[in-house]
Amino acid sequence: MTTTSEVIWCGPQENAVRDVAPWYLDPSLWSERLAQIGDPVVRRHVKDLVIDGYTVIRNAIPHQFCREAITAFEGFASRNAHHLDPARDEHGHYPRLINLHMAIPELLGVYLRNPIALAVQDAFFGSASSLFTSLYFERGSAQSTHRDSPLFCTVPENYYLGVWTALEDADEMNGALRVNRRGHLLDRIDVEEMRREIYPDLADLPGTDGPLWNRYQARVAAMCAEEGLRSESVPVRTGDTILWHPELPHAGGEIFDYARTRHSLVCHVTPVGVPVYHYEKFFNPRAAVPGDAAWGFLAYEGRGFVRHDAIDVGHKQLLPLSALS
């Protein structure tokens, strides 16, 4: 980012939507709320989100921003090879890198210099969005069908969006995103009953858990199959942005060409001050938890983002920002 603006420390913020139920969960409100969105382009994308569960903004950011982001990443990786290279896979690619935007300003710029995507987020939430966490991918995730909601359980529930920007073309060969269109409209799953089957005692419920995650996501996939909601590939070009509903089942497409990269940035966004919990709240909805986020926020040109002091390499190694070049 080339600007004279400064990053401002704002500290913890009050939950901007603490007592407001998400309008997009109530179909009876859709027509009225969509009509209130003045910009027809923004309205169309928000409509896609509430009806289909995702939307694609073509040419959301200039190709130049994408090239600058990849070049900045490659420079960062070279300078910090002694930290990062041991994590490379057999194809020479890095695993997902969490919150890398805190170390590479050009990645924060991918989020901040995406005006239509930001306007869609604000209209969807009915409040200004903020960047909670990010994932940087050098190649496709090839992740199976899943919902993000167990790991992004907000208060109030479902104040979350996934915002995925392609820094390179993504297609059938290098692992385009896949979605189960309208899978966000499936009947609710009794997550408390599911939790009791594995953890009868709430004291044993961890913040994250493989068996419980797998059981929940298997049920989501089964419900999609029962309703005939097939997984569809969403090929995109460099600079396109995909936003998805918090309850949308989605996946990373299978990778057939491992020689190709698929640089991309996923931003997990919420309204300002919204707390985000994991299994301890998602699988125990009646749990009493604070209604305001405990973490501090930074602001850049009026847009908030959560302060993180480290990046995470593949969810396995925390690297403090102070230790990175």
Secondary structure, DSSP 8 states (H G I E B T S, - for coil): ---S--EEEEEE---TTTT---GGG-GGGHHHHHHT---HHHHHHHHHHHHHSEEEETT-S-HHHHHHHHHHHHHHHHHTHHHHGGG--TTS----EETGGGT-HHHHHHHHT-HHHHHHHHHHHTS-EEEEEEEEESS-----SB-SGGGSEESSTT--EEEEEESS-B-TTBT-EEEETTGGGS----HHHHHHHH-SSGGG--SS-HHHHHHHHHHHHHHHHHTT--EEEE-B-TT-EEEE-TT--EEE--BS-TTS---EEEEEEEETT--EE-HHHHT-TT----SS--SEEEEETTEEEE--SEEEETTTEEEEGGG--
